[in-house]
Amino acid sequence: MILEVAILNIKTGLSADFEKAFGKAENIISSMDGYISHQLKKCIEETDKYILLVNWETLEAHTEGFRGSLAYQDWKKLLHHFYDPFPTVEHYVEIEG
């Protein structure tokens, strides 16, 4: 399993609109092959900041399957205009032991 981690800095004052749009966008991501689960969490210390955690079966399910899909274009239209700066996305694996 791969954990995708994205810190989302939302343009000032647009958090409510972002949350509404994300409510629509989560239907897109949750329908993708290789998707397992996701969580969106709002930062307590910084207004307009979130963390998105998505579990994928494989790295390619995210980087090729989701990002290469037509559905990703709808995701982008719903969400990408809210970000400033554009988020860095990282992927993590569980360590053995």
C-alpha positions as CSV (number, residue, x, y, z in Angstrom):
1,M,0.0,0.0,0.0
2,I,1.2,3.5,-0.8
3,L,0.2,6.6,1.2
4,E,0.0,9.8,-0.8
5,V,0.5,12.9,1.3
6,A,-0.3,16.5,0.1
7,I,-0.2,19.7,2.1
8,L,-2.9,21.9,0.7
9,N,-2.6,25.7,1.3
10,I,-5.8,27.3,0.2
11,K,-6.1,30.9,-1.0
12,T,-7.1,33.1,1.9
13,G,-10.9,33.1,2.6
14,L,-11.7,30.3,0.2
15,S,-11.7,27.3,2.6
16,A,-15.5,27.0,2.7
17,D,-15.7,26.9,-1.1
18,F,-12.8,24.5,-1.2
19,E,-14.5,22.1,1.2
20,K,-17.7,22.2,-0.8
21,A,-15.7,21.5,-4.0
22,F,-13.8,18.7,-2.3
23,G,-17.1,17.1,-1.4
24,K,-17.7,16.7,-5.1
25,A,-14.1,15.8,-6.0
26,E,-13.9,12.9,-3.4
27,N,-16.5,11.0,-5.5
28,I,-14.0,11.2,-8.4
29,I,-11.0,9.9,-6.5
30,S,-12.9,7.2,-4.6
31,S,-14.1,5.7,-7.9
32,M,-10.6,5.1,-9.3
33,D,-8.9,1.7,-9.8
34,G,-6.4,1.1,-7.0
35,Y,-7.9,3.6,-4.6
36,I,-8.3,2.3,-1.1
37,S,-9.3,5.3,1.2
38,H,-8.7,9.0,1.9
39,Q,-8.8,11.6,4.6
40,L,-8.9,15.3,4.4
41,K,-7.9,17.1,7.6
42,K,-8.0,20.8,8.4
43,C,-5.1,22.4,10.3
44,I,-5.8,23.8,13.7
45,E,-2.9,26.3,13.8
46,E,-3.2,27.7,10.3
47,T,-6.4,28.8,8.7
48,D,-6.9,27.7,5.1
49,K,-4.4,24.8,5.4
50,Y,-5.3,21.1,5.0
51,I,-3.6,17.7,4.6
52,L,-4.9,15.1,2.2
53,L,-4.0,11.5,2.8
54,V,-4.8,8.9,0.2
55,N,-4.1,5.2,0.3
56,W,-3.5,3.5,-3.0
57,E,-2.8,-0.1,-3.9
58,T,0.3,0.9,-5.9
59,L,2.2,4.1,-6.8
60,E,1.2,3.7,-10.4
61,A,-2.5,3.6,-9.4
62,H,-2.0,7.3,-8.4
63,T,0.7,8.6,-10.8
64,E,-0.5,6.8,-13.9
65,G,-4.0,5.6,-13.4
66,F,-5.6,8.6,-11.6
67,R,-3.4,11.4,-13.0
68,G,-3.6,9.9,-16.5
69,S,-7.4,9.6,-16.4
70,L,-10.1,11.8,-17.9
71,A,-11.6,11.9,-14.4
72,Y,-8.4,13.7,-13.2
73,Q,-9.3,16.6,-15.5
74,D,-12.6,17.0,-13.6
75,W,-10.6,16.8,-10.3
76,K,-8.3,19.6,-11.5
77,K,-11.2,21.8,-12.6
78,L,-12.8,21.4,-9.2
79,L,-9.8,21.9,-7.0
80,H,-6.6,23.2,-8.5
81,H,-7.6,26.9,-8.6
82,F,-7.8,26.9,-4.8
83,Y,-4.1,26.2,-4.1
84,D,-1.4,28.8,-3.4
85,P,1.2,27.6,-3.7
86,F,0.5,24.4,-5.7
87,P,1.0,21.5,-3.3
88,T,3.9,19.1,-3.2
89,V,2.7,15.5,-3.3
90,E,4.8,12.8,-1.7
91,H,4.4,9.0,-1.5
92,Y,5.2,6.8,1.5
93,V,5.4,3.1,2.2
94,E,5.2,1.4,5.6
95,I,8.5,0.1,6.9
96,E,8.9,-3.5,8.1
97,G,9.7,-4.2,11.7
